[in-house]
Every structure is written in C-alpha cells, then in structure tokens.
Amino acid sequence: MRVPFQVEHWQHYQYPLWFLSVTGFLEIVGALGMIGGIWNRYFAVGSGVLFFILMIGAIHTHIFRAHQSVTMIIPASICLIVSIIIIIWESKVRF
C-alpha cells in the first residue's frame, strides 16, 4: 500500500520501491500460511522457512544497509527465533 512512513524507511534502506511491495506480499502469504498451519503442519513449516529468510534479510538491512543500532534488530530477531522454533516443532515426525 506504500504507506508514507514505510516508503521513507525503504528509501533509507536503499532498496527499490517494487521490493517493498514484494516483501509485503510475502509477509501476507506467510501469515496466511501460519493460519493454514493450524490444520496442516506443512503450511506452518513453509511459512516458518519464509519468515526465517525474511528476518535474515531484515537483520541484514538494519545492520549493514541502514547502519542502525543493534536494538533495531530486536523485533526481527524475535521473529527469527520464533520461526526457527516453528520449523523445528512442526518438522518433528508425529505418530
């Protein structure tokens, strides 16, 4: 939707604006996959992997592209850890 404050952040990160739309779309797909993961664990694992990749990118962006303080990566780090937990938890073989 290109909300003005997000566009401002994105320009600070030095990424093209089309990538903002792609990232937003992938976040929506991941959220829907997590909801679907309530009934099918493969959706949860797939969404966990997607969020893992997105959060690695977010951490990289905050530290290396935007040169922000380490405190700025706390939300992305928490999401990264939760994604890892979901991947491991849902990947266990269930009998």
Biopython code that builds the backbone (N, CA, C, O; Angstrom):
import numpy as np
from Bio.PDB.StructureBuilder import StructureBuilder

atoms = [
    (1, "MET", "N", (0.820, -1.195, 0.000)),
    (1, "MET", "CA", (0.000, 0.000, 0.000)),
    (1, "MET", "C", (0.863, 1.259, 0.000)),
    (1, "MET", "O", (0.362, 2.368, -0.184)),
    (2, "ARG", "N", (2.148, 1.075, 0.206)),
    (2, "ARG", "CA", (3.116, 2.173, 0.179)),
    (2, "ARG", "C", (2.733, 3.314, 1.124)),
    (2, "ARG", "O", (2.579, 4.465, 0.716)),
    (3, "VAL", "N", (2.589, 2.958, 2.380)),
    (3, "VAL", "CA", (2.318, 3.933, 3.425)),
    (3, "VAL", "C", (3.529, 4.858, 3.515)),
    (3, "VAL", "O", (4.665, 4.385, 3.471)),
    (4, "PRO", "N", (3.306, 6.176, 3.640)),
    (4, "PRO", "CA", (4.429, 7.132, 3.574)),
    (4, "PRO", "C", (5.607, 6.832, 4.502)),
    (4, "PRO", "O", (6.758, 6.948, 4.082)),
    (5, "PHE", "N", (5.345, 6.449, 5.754)),
    (5, "PHE", "CA", (6.474, 6.191, 6.653)),
    (5, "PHE", "C", (7.257, 4.957, 6.223)),
    (5, "PHE", "O", (8.472, 4.895, 6.414)),
    (6, "GLN", "N", (6.565, 3.968, 5.639)),
    (6, "GLN", "CA", (7.256, 2.778, 5.146)),
    (6, "GLN", "C", (8.115, 3.112, 3.924)),
    (6, "GLN", "O", (9.233, 2.615, 3.786)),
    (7, "VAL", "N", (7.588, 3.949, 3.051)),
    (7, "VAL", "CA", (8.347, 4.366, 1.867)),
    (7, "VAL", "C", (9.606, 5.110, 2.302)),
    (7, "VAL", "O", (10.678, 4.919, 1.728)),
    (8, "GLU", "N", (9.468, 5.960, 3.320)),
    (8, "GLU", "CA", (10.629, 6.698, 3.842)),
    (8, "GLU", "C", (11.685, 5.735, 4.389)),
    (8, "GLU", "O", (12.874, 5.889, 4.109)),
    (9, "HIS", "N", (11.252, 4.749, 5.163)),
    (9, "HIS", "CA", (12.188, 3.745, 5.684)),
    (9, "HIS", "C", (12.847, 2.988, 4.536)),
    (9, "HIS", "O", (14.057, 2.760, 4.546)),
    (10, "TRP", "N", (12.054, 2.606, 3.562)),
    (10, "TRP", "CA", (12.556, 1.804, 2.453)),
    (10, "TRP", "C", (13.608, 2.569, 1.662)),
    (10, "TRP", "O", (14.597, 1.988, 1.217)),
    (11, "GLN", "N", (13.399, 3.872, 1.485)),
    (11, "GLN", "CA", (14.388, 4.685, 0.786)),
    (11, "GLN", "C", (15.671, 4.782, 1.605)),
    (11, "GLN", "O", (16.767, 4.823, 1.047)),
    (12, "HIS", "N", (15.531, 4.818, 2.925)),
    (12, "HIS", "CA", (16.709, 4.829, 3.798)),
    (12, "HIS", "C", (17.484, 3.518, 3.680)),
    (12, "HIS", "O", (18.711, 3.500, 3.785)),
    (13, "TYR", "N", (16.758, 2.422, 3.462)),
    (13, "TYR", "CA", (17.399, 1.113, 3.315)),
    (13, "TYR", "C", (18.065, 0.937, 1.945)),
    (13, "TYR", "O", (18.842, 0.005, 1.740)),
    (14, "GLN", "N", (17.753, 1.834, 1.018)),
    (14, "GLN", "CA", (18.339, 1.836, -0.324)),
    (14, "GLN", "C", (17.914, 0.629, -1.162)),
    (14, "GLN", "O", (18.710, 0.061, -1.910)),
    (15, "TYR", "N", (16.653, 0.255, -1.021)),
    (15, "TYR", "CA", (16.061, -0.780, -1.861)),
    (15, "TYR", "C", (15.066, -0.118, -2.811)),
    (15, "TYR", "O", (14.504, 0.924, -2.476)),
    (16, "PRO", "N", (14.835, -0.699, -3.988)),
    (16, "PRO", "CA", (13.821, -0.134, -4.890)),
    (16, "PRO", "C", (12.418, -0.322, -4.303)),
    (16, "PRO", "O", (12.173, -1.267, -3.554)),
    (17, "LEU", "N", (11.507, 0.581, -4.649)),
    (17, "LEU", "CA", (10.161, 0.544, -4.072)),
    (17, "LEU", "C", (9.382, -0.708, -4.468)),
    (17, "LEU", "O", (8.523, -1.147, -3.704)),
    (18, "TRP", "N", (9.650, -1.296, -5.627)),
    (18, "TRP", "CA", (8.925, -2.508, -6.006)),
    (18, "TRP", "C", (9.219, -3.632, -5.017)),
    (18, "TRP", "O", (8.378, -4.504, -4.796)),
    (19, "PHE", "N", (10.417, -3.612, -4.418)),
    (19, "PHE", "CA", (10.785, -4.650, -3.460)),
    (19, "PHE", "C", (9.980, -4.523, -2.167)),
    (19, "PHE", "O", (9.781, -5.511, -1.460)),
    (20, "LEU", "N", (9.518, -3.313, -1.857)),
    (20, "LEU", "CA", (8.633, -3.102, -0.715)),
    (20, "LEU", "C", (7.331, -3.861, -0.931)),
    (20, "LEU", "O", (6.831, -4.519, -0.018)),
    (21, "SER", "N", (6.784, -3.771, -2.138)),
    (21, "SER", "CA", (5.538, -4.481, -2.451)),
    (21, "SER", "C", (5.732, -5.991, -2.410)),
    (21, "SER", "O", (4.875, -6.713, -1.899)),
    (22, "VAL", "N", (6.849, -6.471, -2.943)),
    (22, "VAL", "CA", (7.141, -7.904, -2.930)),
    (22, "VAL", "C", (7.269, -8.407, -1.492)),
    (22, "VAL", "O", (6.723, -9.453, -1.141)),
    (23, "THR", "N", (7.992, -7.656, -0.671)),
    (23, "THR", "CA", (8.172, -8.051, 0.726)),
    (23, "THR", "C", (6.836, -8.081, 1.463)),
    (23, "THR", "O", (6.558, -9.020, 2.209)),
    (24, "GLY", "N", (6.016, -7.068, 1.258)),
    (24, "GLY", "CA", (4.689, -7.039, 1.882)),
    (24, "GLY", "C", (3.830, -8.214, 1.448)),
    (24, "GLY", "O", (3.141, -8.818, 2.270)),
    (25, "PHE", "N", (3.866, -8.544, 0.155)),
    (25, "PHE", "CA", (3.113, -9.680, -0.351)),
    (25, "PHE", "C", (3.588, -10.979, 0.295)),
    (25, "PHE", "O", (2.774, -11.813, 0.691)),
    (26, "LEU", "N", (4.909, -11.149, 0.402)),
    (26, "LEU", "CA", (5.451, -12.363, 1.022)),
    (26, "LEU", "C", (5.072, -12.453, 2.498)),
    (26, "LEU", "O", (4.831, -13.548, 3.006)),
    (27, "GLU", "N", (5.017, -11.318, 3.191)),
    (27, "GLU", "CA", (4.597, -11.331, 4.590)),
    (27, "GLU", "C", (3.138, -11.760, 4.724)),
    (27, "GLU", "O", (2.789, -12.496, 5.647)),
    (28, "ILE", "N", (2.291, -11.303, 3.810)),
    (28, "ILE", "CA", (0.883, -11.710, 3.832)),
    (28, "ILE", "C", (0.755, -13.204, 3.535)),
    (28, "ILE", "O", (-0.012, -13.905, 4.195)),
    (29, "VAL", "N", (1.502, -13.690, 2.547)),
    (29, "VAL", "CA", (1.493, -15.124, 2.224)),
    (29, "VAL", "C", (1.944, -15.932, 3.448)),
    (29, "VAL", "O", (1.338, -16.952, 3.778)),
    (30, "GLY", "N", (2.999, -15.476, 4.113)),
    (30, "GLY", "CA", (3.488, -16.169, 5.304)),
    (30, "GLY", "C", (2.464, -16.188, 6.429)),
    (30, "GLY", "O", (2.300, -17.203, 7.106)),
    (31, "ALA", "N", (1.777, -15.072, 6.629)),
    (31, "ALA", "CA", (0.754, -15.015, 7.679)),
    (31, "ALA", "C", (-0.397, -15.968, 7.366)),
    (31, "ALA", "O", (-0.885, -16.669, 8.253)),
    (32, "LEU", "N", (-0.829, -15.994, 6.112)),
    (32, "LEU", "CA", (-1.900, -16.924, 5.726)),
    (32, "LEU", "C", (-1.440, -18.373, 5.870)),
    (32, "LEU", "O", (-2.218, -19.244, 6.258)),
    (33, "GLY", "N", (-0.170, -18.623, 5.554)),
    (33, "GLY", "CA", (0.373, -19.967, 5.728)),
    (33, "GLY", "C", (0.408, -20.390, 7.189)),
    (33, "GLY", "O", (0.144, -21.547, 7.515)),
    (34, "MET", "N", (0.734, -19.451, 8.064)),
    (34, "MET", "CA", (0.732, -19.770, 9.501)),
    (34, "MET", "C", (-0.682, -20.101, 9.975)),
    (34, "MET", "O", (-0.878, -21.015, 10.776)),
    (35, "ILE", "N", (-1.656, -19.355, 9.478)),
    (35, "ILE", "CA", (-3.046, -19.665, 9.840)),
    (35, "ILE", "C", (-3.414, -21.042, 9.306)),
    (35, "ILE", "O", (-4.026, -21.844, 10.010)),
    (36, "GLY", "N", (-3.039, -21.314, 8.058)),
    (36, "GLY", "CA", (-3.298, -22.640, 7.483)),
    (36, "GLY", "C", (-2.545, -23.730, 8.209)),
    (36, "GLY", "O", (-2.961, -24.888, 8.192)),
    (37, "GLY", "N", (-1.438, -23.376, 8.849)),
    (37, "GLY", "CA", (-0.641, -24.331, 9.604)),
    (37, "GLY", "C", (-1.353, -24.893, 10.819)),
    (37, "GLY", "O", (-0.925, -25.897, 11.388)),
    (38, "ILE", "N", (-2.437, -24.246, 11.215)),
    (38, "ILE", "CA", (-3.245, -24.782, 12.318)),
    (38, "ILE", "C", (-3.803, -26.148, 11.913)),
    (38, "ILE", "O", (-3.925, -27.047, 12.746)),
    (39, "TRP", "N", (-4.140, -26.296, 10.634)),
    (39, "TRP", "CA", (-4.739, -27.541, 10.148)),
    (39, "TRP", "C", (-3.760, -28.433, 9.388)),
    (39, "TRP", "O", (-3.942, -29.648, 9.325)),
    (40, "ASN", "N", (-2.720, -27.824, 8.809)),
    (40, "ASN", "CA", (-1.763, -28.590, 8.015)),
    (40, "ASN", "C", (-0.360, -28.111, 8.369)),
    (40, "ASN", "O", (0.010, -26.979, 8.058)),
    (41, "ARG", "N", (0.412, -28.964, 9.011)),
    (41, "ARG", "CA", (1.716, -28.551, 9.519)),
    (41, "ARG", "C", (2.688, -28.149, 8.422)),
    (41, "ARG", "O", (3.635, -27.409, 8.688)),
    (42, "TYR", "N", (2.480, -28.612, 7.201)),
    (42, "TYR", "CA", (3.377, -28.254, 6.105)),
    (42, "TYR", "C", (3.271, -26.764, 5.762)),
    (42, "TYR", "O", (4.252, -26.141, 5.353)),
    (43, "PHE", "N", (2.076, -26.205, 5.933)),
    (43, "PHE", "CA", (1.927, -24.762, 5.744)),
    (43, "PHE", "C", (2.723, -24.002, 6.802)),
    (43, "PHE", "O", (3.353, -22.988, 6.501)),
    (44, "ALA", "N", (2.693, -24.491, 8.036)),
    (44, "ALA", "CA", (3.436, -23.831, 9.117)),
    (44, "ALA", "C", (4.933, -23.907, 8.870)),
    (44, "ALA", "O", (5.647, -22.926, 9.076)),
    (45, "VAL", "N", (5.416, -25.068, 8.428)),
    (45, "VAL", "CA", (6.851, -25.222, 8.148)),
    (45, "VAL", "C", (7.251, -24.315, 6.995)),
    (45, "VAL", "O", (8.267, -23.625, 7.077)),
    (46, "GLY", "N", (6.471, -24.306, 5.928)),
    (46, "GLY", "CA", (6.779, -23.449, 4.785)),
    (46, "GLY", "C", (6.783, -21.982, 5.155)),
    (46, "GLY", "O", (7.662, -21.231, 4.731)),
    (47, "SER", "N", (5.804, -21.570, 5.942)),
    (47, "SER", "CA", (5.756, -20.179, 6.389)),
    (47, "SER", "C", (6.904, -19.861, 7.329)),
    (47, "SER", "O", (7.449, -18.758, 7.302)),
    (48, "GLY", "N", (7.269, -20.822, 8.158)),
    (48, "GLY", "CA", (8.415, -20.624, 9.049)),
    (48, "GLY", "C", (9.700, -20.396, 8.265)),
    (48, "GLY", "O", (10.508, -19.536, 8.616)),
    (49, "VAL", "N", (9.881, -21.171, 7.206)),
    (49, "VAL", "CA", (11.066, -21.002, 6.351)),
    (49, "VAL", "C", (11.017, -19.643, 5.653)),
    (49, "VAL", "O", (12.030, -18.948, 5.566)),
    (50, "LEU", "N", (9.842, -19.268, 5.158)),
    (50, "LEU", "CA", (9.694, -17.967, 4.504)),
    (50, "LEU", "C", (10.028, -16.833, 5.468)),
    (50, "LEU", "O", (10.771, -15.917, 5.118)),
    (51, "PHE", "N", (9.479, -16.894, 6.683)),
    (51, "PHE", "CA", (9.769, -15.850, 7.667)),
    (51, "PHE", "C", (11.228, -15.878, 8.115)),
    (51, "PHE", "O", (11.802, -14.827, 8.401)),
    (52, "PHE", "N", (11.829, -17.048, 8.179)),
    (52, "PHE", "CA", (13.247, -17.158, 8.506)),
    (52, "PHE", "C", (14.067, -16.355, 7.484)),
    (52, "PHE", "O", (14.937, -15.567, 7.855)),
    (53, "ILE", "N", (13.779, -16.565, 6.207)),
    (53, "ILE", "CA", (14.504, -15.858, 5.142)),
    (53, "ILE", "C", (14.242, -14.355, 5.218)),
    (53, "ILE", "O", (15.170, -13.555, 5.096)),
    (54, "LEU", "N", (12.972, -13.968, 5.421)),
    (54, "LEU", "CA", (12.643, -12.546, 5.513)),
    (54, "LEU", "C", (13.324, -11.877, 6.703)),
    (54, "LEU", "O", (13.778, -10.738, 6.597)),
    (55, "MET", "N", (13.397, -12.574, 7.829)),
    (55, "MET", "CA", (14.001, -11.974, 9.022)),
    (55, "MET", "C", (15.521, -11.885, 8.913)),
    (55, "MET", "O", (16.124, -10.946, 9.433)),
    (56, "ILE", "N", (16.142, -12.847, 8.246)),
    (56, "ILE", "CA", (17.583, -12.725, 7.975)),
    (56, "ILE", "C", (17.817, -11.474, 7.128)),
    (56, "ILE", "O", (18.749, -10.710, 7.378)),
    (57, "GLY", "N", (16.965, -11.274, 6.127)),
    (57, "GLY", "CA", (17.064, -10.080, 5.295)),
    (57, "GLY", "C", (16.831, -8.805, 6.083)),
    (57, "GLY", "O", (17.515, -7.806, 5.865)),
    (58, "ALA", "N", (15.869, -8.832, 6.998)),
    (58, "ALA", "CA", (15.589, -7.648, 7.819)),
    (58, "ALA", "C", (16.773, -7.312, 8.723)),
    (58, "ALA", "O", (17.153, -6.148, 8.853)),
    (59, "ILE", "N", (17.348, -8.326, 9.340)),
    (59, "ILE", "CA", (18.509, -8.097, 10.210)),
    (59, "ILE", "C", (19.673, -7.549, 9.398)),
    (59, "ILE", "O", (20.340, -6.609, 9.829)),
    (60, "HIS", "N", (19.920, -8.118, 8.246)),
    (60, "HIS", "CA", (20.987, -7.630, 7.361)),
    (60, "HIS", "C", (20.741, -6.167, 6.985)),
    (60, "HIS", "O", (21.658, -5.346, 7.002)),
    (61, "THR", "N", (19.495, -5.860, 6.648)),
    (61, "THR", "CA", (19.166, -4.497, 6.236)),
    (61, "THR", "C", (19.405, -3.502, 7.357)),
    (61, "THR", "O", (20.014, -2.455, 7.138)),
    (62, "HIS", "N", (18.933, -3.816, 8.552)),
    (62, "HIS", "CA", (19.095, -2.885, 9.674)),
    (62, "HIS", "C", (20.560, -2.657, 10.029)),
    (62, "HIS", "O", (20.966, -1.530, 10.313)),
    (63, "ILE", "N", (21.341, -3.713, 10.012)),
    (63, "ILE", "CA", (22.744, -3.581, 10.442)),
    (63, "ILE", "C", (23.640, -3.036, 9.329)),
    (63, "ILE", "O", (24.391, -2.085, 9.548)),
    (64, "PHE", "N", (23.564, -3.629, 8.147)),
    (64, "PHE", "CA", (24.548, -3.325, 7.113)),
    (64, "PHE", "C", (24.113, -2.260, 6.109)),
    (64, "PHE", "O", (24.949, -1.502, 5.617)),
    (65, "ARG", "N", (22.834, -2.193, 5.802)),
    (65, "ARG", "CA", (22.397, -1.197, 4.810)),
    (65, "ARG", "C", (22.006, 0.116, 5.462)),
    (65, "ARG", "O", (22.340, 1.185, 4.953)),
    (66, "ALA", "N", (21.294, 0.046, 6.595)),
    (66, "ALA", "CA", (20.831, 1.265, 7.258)),
    (66, "ALA", "C", (21.778, 1.715, 8.373)),
    (66, "ALA", "O", (21.647, 2.827, 8.885)),
    (67, "HIS", "N", (22.722, 0.863, 8.750)),
    (67, "HIS", "CA", (23.702, 1.173, 9.806)),
    (67, "HIS", "C", (23.014, 1.628, 11.093)),
    (67, "HIS", "O", (23.414, 2.614, 11.712)),
    (68, "GLN", "N", (21.978, 0.895, 11.481)),
    (68, "GLN", "CA", (21.247, 1.206, 12.697)),
    (68, "GLN", "C", (21.842, 0.455, 13.876)),
    (68, "GLN", "O", (22.648, -0.461, 13.710)),
    (69, "SER", "N", (21.431, 0.859, 15.062)),
    (69, "SER", "CA", (21.957, 0.215, 16.271)),
    (69, "SER", "C", (21.410, -1.203, 16.392)),
    (69, "SER", "O", (20.424, -1.568, 15.751)),
    (70, "VAL", "N", (22.069, -1.980, 17.220)),
    (70, "VAL", "CA", (21.691, -3.379, 17.419)),
    (70, "VAL", "C", (20.281, -3.484, 18.003)),
    (70, "VAL", "O", (19.596, -4.481, 17.774)),
    (71, "THR", "N", (19.843, -2.486, 18.744)),
    (71, "THR", "CA", (18.496, -2.546, 19.322)),
    (71, "THR", "C", (17.411, -2.565, 18.255)),
    (71, "THR", "O", (16.297, -3.017, 18.517)),
    (72, "MET", "N", (17.719, -2.086, 17.068)),
    (72, "MET", "CA", (16.730, -2.069, 15.989)),
    (72, "MET", "C", (16.453, -3.467, 15.434)),
    (72, "MET", "O", (15.443, -3.676, 14.761)),
    (73, "ILE", "N", (17.338, -4.420, 15.712)),
    (73, "ILE", "CA", (17.118, -5.773, 15.186)),
    (73, "ILE", "C", (16.383, -6.675, 16.166)),
    (73, "ILE", "O", (16.140, -7.843, 15.863)),
    (74, "ILE", "N", (16.029, -6.158, 17.327)),
    (74, "ILE", "CA", (15.363, -6.997, 18.334)),
    (74, "ILE", "C", (14.052, -7.589, 17.807)),
    (74, "ILE", "O", (13.864, -8.799, 17.937)),
    (75, "PRO", "N", (13.129, -6.807, 17.218)),
    (75, "PRO", "CA", (11.888, -7.422, 16.717)),
    (75, "PRO", "C", (12.142, -8.495, 15.653)),
    (75, "PRO", "O", (11.531, -9.563, 15.687)),
    (76, "ALA", "N", (13.040, -8.208, 14.716)),
    (76, "ALA", "CA", (13.337, -9.193, 13.672)),
    (76, "ALA", "C", (14.005, -10.431, 14.266)),
    (76, "ALA", "O", (13.771, -11.547, 13.803)),
    (77, "SER", "N", (14.830, -10.236, 15.281)),
    (77, "SER", "CA", (15.494, -11.375, 15.926)),
    (77, "SER", "C", (14.491, -12.263, 16.653)),
    (77, "SER", "O", (14.601, -13.489, 16.621)),
    (78, "ILE", "N", (13.525, -11.649, 17.300)),
    (78, "ILE", "CA", (12.482, -12.423, 17.982)),
    (78, "ILE", "C", (11.678, -13.228, 16.955)),
    (78, "ILE", "O", (11.400, -14.409, 17.166)),
    (79, "CYS", "N", (11.310, -12.585, 15.849)),
    (79, "CYS", "CA", (10.583, -13.299, 14.791)),
    (79, "CYS", "C", (11.420, -14.419, 14.198)),
    (79, "CYS", "O", (10.891, -15.478, 13.860)),
    (80, "LEU", "N", (12.726, -14.196, 14.069)),
    (80, "LEU", "CA", (13.629, -15.226, 13.560)),
    (80, "LEU", "C", (13.647, -16.429, 14.492)),
    (80, "LEU", "O", (13.560, -17.570, 14.039)),
    (81, "ILE", "N", (13.757, -16.182, 15.775)),
    (81, "ILE", "CA", (13.786, -17.267, 16.765)),
    (81, "ILE", "C", (12.464, -18.031, 16.765)),
    (81, "ILE", "O", (12.453, -19.262, 16.807)),
    (82, "VAL", "N", (11.356, -17.303, 16.719)),
    (82, "VAL", "CA", (10.043, -17.966, 16.685)),
    (82, "VAL", "C", (9.907, -18.799, 15.412)),
    (82, "VAL", "O", (9.358, -19.900, 15.453)),
    (83, "SER", "N", (10.398, -18.293, 14.288)),
    (83, "SER", "CA", (10.351, -19.052, 13.034)),
    (83, "SER", "C", (11.131, -20.349, 13.154)),
    (83, "SER", "O", (10.669, -21.397, 12.702)),
    (84, "ILE", "N", (12.312, -20.286, 13.759)),
    (84, "ILE", "CA", (13.124, -21.491, 13.950)),
    (84, "ILE", "C", (12.392, -22.496, 14.840)),
    (84, "ILE", "O", (12.385, -23.695, 14.560)),
    (85, "ILE", "N", (11.781, -22.002, 15.907)),
    (85, "ILE", "CA", (11.036, -22.883, 16.815)),
    (85, "ILE", "C", (9.882, -23.561, 16.070)),
    (85, "ILE", "O", (9.657, -24.761, 16.230)),
    (86, "ILE", "N", (9.152, -22.791, 15.255)),
    (86, "ILE", "CA", (8.028, -23.363, 14.499)),
    (86, "ILE", "C", (8.521, -24.414, 13.517)),
    (86, "ILE", "O", (7.919, -25.480, 13.395)),
    (87, "ILE", "N", (9.611, -24.122, 12.816)),
    (87, "ILE", "CA", (10.158, -25.087, 11.852)),
    (87, "ILE", "C", (10.536, -26.381, 12.559)),
    (87, "ILE", "O", (10.181, -27.466, 12.100)),
    (88, "ILE", "N", (11.248, -26.273, 13.662)),
    (88, "ILE", "CA", (11.690, -27.471, 14.395)),
    (88, "ILE", "C", (10.488, -28.208, 14.978)),
    (88, "ILE", "O", (10.383, -29.428, 14.848)),
    (89, "TRP", "N", (9.593, -27.481, 15.614)),
    (89, "TRP", "CA", (8.434, -28.100, 16.274)),
    (89, "TRP", "C", (7.530, -28.831, 15.286)),
    (89, "TRP", "O", (7.089, -29.950, 15.546)),
    (90, "GLU", "N", (7.261, -28.193, 14.157)),
    (90, "GLU", "CA", (6.338, -28.780, 13.186)),
    (90, "GLU", "C", (7.017, -29.819, 12.285)),
    (90, "GLU", "O", (6.336, -30.588, 11.606)),
    (91, "SER", "N", (8.342, -29.844, 12.277)),
    (91, "SER", "CA", (9.052, -30.825, 11.461)),
    (91, "SER", "C", (9.195, -32.178, 12.138)),
    (91, "SER", "O", (9.559, -33.166, 11.500)),
    (92, "LYS", "N", (8.908, -32.218, 13.425)),
    (92, "LYS", "CA", (9.000, -33.497, 14.146)),
    (92, "LYS", "C", (7.999, -34.482, 13.562)),
    (92, "LYS", "O", (6.886, -34.110, 13.191)),
    (93, "VAL", "N", (8.406, -35.732, 13.486)),
    (93, "VAL", "CA", (7.517, -36.782, 12.997)),
    (93, "VAL", "C", (6.472, -37.067, 14.061)),
    (93, "VAL", "O", (6.790, -37.310, 15.225)),
    (94, "ARG", "N", (5.230, -37.031, 13.638)),
    (94, "ARG", "CA", (4.133, -37.291, 14.579)),
    (94, "ARG", "C", (3.583, -38.687, 14.343)),
    (94, "ARG", "O", (3.357, -39.105, 13.207)),
    (95, "PHE", "N", (3.379, -39.378, 15.411)),
    (95, "PHE", "CA", (2.840, -40.738, 15.317)),
    (95, "PHE", "C", (1.415, -40.781, 15.788)),
    (95, "PHE", "O", (0.794, -41.844, 15.782)),
]
sb = StructureBuilder()
sb.init_structure("model")
sb.init_model(0)
sb.init_chain("A")
sb.init_seg("    ")
for serial, (resi, resn, name, xyz) in enumerate(atoms, 1):
    if name == "N":
        sb.init_residue(resn, " ", resi, " ")
    sb.init_atom(name, np.array(xyz, "f"), 0.0, 1.0, " ", f" {name:<3s}", serial, name[0])
structure = sb.get_structure()
